[in-house]
């Protein structure tokens, strides 16, 4: 079915806006086109989706607004990483104290969770608290390479989380050496659990606050 003249003109306006204004996502493009057109947001959005299906333009999908209440944020998809981190941390802590070292085959679950617990979780929680959203160098590199920030951010977080965990675990052990508890299994496990929970919680709080601020800035 041939396009109507009005749709064809709107398509040209959308493509021209993408080329000149370079919006970062669909919401920005809708707002920019509506400022230059008398069309409704729904009409513009429909044509944008159509153009994306035809691969004439490429944009990020519109982001869901950040829940204003922290409790609602914890129940949203934004907090999935937090609950996975907490579950793995608490599950590892429990299995270390419940499953004996000679209890086969359950001891293999203890080994598997222990590896994630030591090599991933402390560093990931620490990096997430420092950079709740996209890492700044991942953002800069993505713009220079012309690729997506999400893919580079994931790669950077994996590398930094592993490296930071390898650095943090010995430091925590060294600090415990100067305490009455010493370097033993129970103090080490409880210290790593507390460290991970504290920094993961700090990260989810910061992430929520930044999301609220970004939504407010976009609404202006």
Secondary structure, DSSP 4 states (H G I P E B T S, - for coil): -PPPHHHHHHHHHHHHHHHHH--SBHHHHHHHHHHH-SS-HHHHHHHHHHHHHTTS---BPPPPPPPSSHHHHHTSGGGHHHHHHHHHHHHHHHHHHHS-TT-TTHHHHHHHHHHHIIIIIHHHHHHHHH-SSS-HHHHHHHHHHTS-HHHHHHHHHHHHHHHHHHHHHHHHHHHHHTSTT-S-HHHHHHHHHHHHHHHHHHHHHHHHHHHHHHHHHHH-
